[in-house]
Amino acid sequence: MTKHEASRSLVRFLRSRLRDHRTELAALRRHIRPGDIVCDVGANKGSFLYWLARWSAPGRVIAFEPQPDLADGLARLCSQFALDNVVIEPRAAYSCTSRKTLFVPDGHQPGASLLQPAERSKAIAVQTVALDDYLPATGHVAALKIDVEGAELDVLRGAERTLRRCRPLIVVECDRRLATLERMTQTFALLRGLGYRGEFLSRSRLLPLSAFNPEIHQRAEGEWFWKRKDYCNNFVFRSAEPRAS
């Protein structure tokens, strides 16, 4: 990684912590303890990964990123910033351990989806893995950050045993634009059934999930509607059972 790349990465980390994901990262910071296991599912360019690695050390962060070039970039990032407690997994977390097709939009890596191809995208074959198959039966999994462009329901279905055992904090992007309203409803129902209570992020505040209305908070009006400040697609789920000291 060149000095220029390292500088750009550092700016990205700080922008994420201080502006773009300030509320989500604050929730993670309060929950993660040294020695914990944390999963960054859909690590992309490492905006969350950097902080998760710092806060959990000497624990372990597992970064799942199936796009080969992004996974390689994460490996360089970890070397540059001495994130020795990070494992880069060039696989996609999913409901099962298998192979799937990942659709990567032309020139827009963050939009890569296991569910549906964009209008202009390339298809690549990727390995998938269920978190329950991957994660150890011992050790505390403290948090899951999930940003998988609509496949969050599948990730959670593949992690039910871990969710029941460890009760991790879950920070997840969930958007009817990327999947369907039905899948989003199923995602919330799955987590409620596992004893989680949810909140959604609205203008830097966390509000109860009971107040979330997709017809208001994910209103699809106007061009680039998902970039509006009042568009809400980030959620935090906490176990109703408090973490033991």
Secondary structure, DSSP 8 states (H G I E B T S, - for coil): --HHHHHHHHHHHHHIIIIITHHHHHHHHHH--TT-EEEEET-TT-TTHHHHHHHHTTSEEEEE--SHHHHHHHHHHHHHTT-TTEEEE-SEEESSSEEEEEEEETT-GGG-BSS---SSEEEEEEEEEEHHHHS-SSS-EEEEEE--TT-HHHHHHTTHHHHHHH--EEEEE--TTTS-HHHHHHHHHHHHHTTEEEEEEETTEEEEGGG--HHHHT---STTGGGSTT---EEEEEESS----
